[in-house]
Amino acid sequence: QVQVVESGGGLVQPGGSLRLSCAASRSIFSIYNMGWYRQAPGKQRELVAGITNGGSTNYADSVKGRFTISTNNAKNTVFLQMNSLKPEDTAVYFCRVATTTGLLIAWGQGTQVTISS
């Protein structure tokens, strides 16, 4: 059973940075695709950034140029570097693990990100 745990959320001022981590118990990110999603109050969960097991990445238009998704060499942690944060980035951020055909493997429990002055 695959389990992933997010960390790194917090409260930062607009313009600040945070780095989120999604850690798995083993090196699954060489096998599966992974995505960072977020859900703001009253809104649907949306894809923020994704990375395939081959390292290809994609981003929501709203975060392009500000967020970067990456993995570590051991392929057991995926990061989301978030720069130039805006109040509208406030949400709970989740990591999602899926097969290369898109079948859900696991969701993390989420980490709160709040951007406020």
Residue pairs with C-beta under 8 A, 6 or more apart in sequence:
1 106
2 24
2 25
2 28
2 32
2 97
2 105
2 106
3 24
3 25
3 106
4 22
4 23
4 24
4 95
4 97
4 106
4 107
4 108
5 22
5 23
5 108
5 109
6 20
6 21
6 22
6 23
6 93
6 94
6 95
6 108
6 109
6 110
6 111
7 20
7 21
7 23
7 111
8 18
8 19
8 20
8 21
8 111
9 18
9 20
9 92
9 93
9 111
9 112
9 113
9 114
10 18
10 112
10 113
10 114
11 114
11 115
11 116
12 18
12 85
12 113
12 114
12 115
13 115
13 116
13 117
14 85
14 86
14 87
14 115
14 116
14 117
15 84
15 85
16 85
16 115
17 81
17 82
17 83
17 84
17 85
18 82
18 85
18 113
19 79
19 80
19 81
19 82
20 36
20 79
20 80
20 82
20 93
20 111
20 113
21 77
21 78
21 79
22 34
22 36
22 77
22 78
22 79
22 80
22 95
22 108
23 76
23 77
24 76
24 77
24 97
25 76
26 76
27 74
27 75
27 76
28 75
28 76
28 97
28 105
29 51
29 53
29 71
29 75
29 76
29 77
29 78
30 53
30 75
31 53
32 53
32 97
32 98
32 99
32 100
32 105
33 50
33 51
33 52
33 53
33 97
33 98
33 99
33 100
33 102
34 50
34 51
34 71
34 78
34 95
34 96
34 97
34 98
35 47
35 48
35 49
35 50
35 51
35 95
35 96
35 98
36 47
36 48
36 49
36 50
36 69
36 78
36 80
36 93
36 94
36 95
36 96
37 45
37 46
37 47
37 48
37 93
37 94
37 95
37 96
38 45
38 46
38 48
38 89
38 91
38 92
38 93
38 94
38 113
39 45
39 46
39 91
39 92
39 94
39 110
40 88
40 90
40 91
40 92
43 91
45 94
46 60
47 60
48 59
48 60
48 63
48 67
48 80
48 93
49 57
49 58
49 59
49 60
49 63
49 67
49 68
49 69
49 80
50 57
50 58
50 59
50 69
51 57
51 69
51 70
51 71
51 78
52 100
53 100
55 71
57 69
59 67
59 69
62 88
63 82
63 89
66 82
66 83
66 84
66 85
67 80
67 81
67 82
67 83
68 79
68 80
68 81
68 83
69 78
69 79
69 80
69 81
70 78
70 79
70 81
71 77
71 78
71 79
72 79
78 95
80 93
82 89
82 113
85 113
85 115
86 115
87 115
87 116
88 115
89 113
89 115
90 113
90 114
90 115
90 116
91 113
92 110
92 111
92 112
92 113
93 110
93 111
93 112
93 113
94 107
94 108
94 109
94 110
94 111
95 107
95 108
96 104
96 106
96 107
96 108
97 104
97 105
97 106
97 107
98 104
98 105
99 105
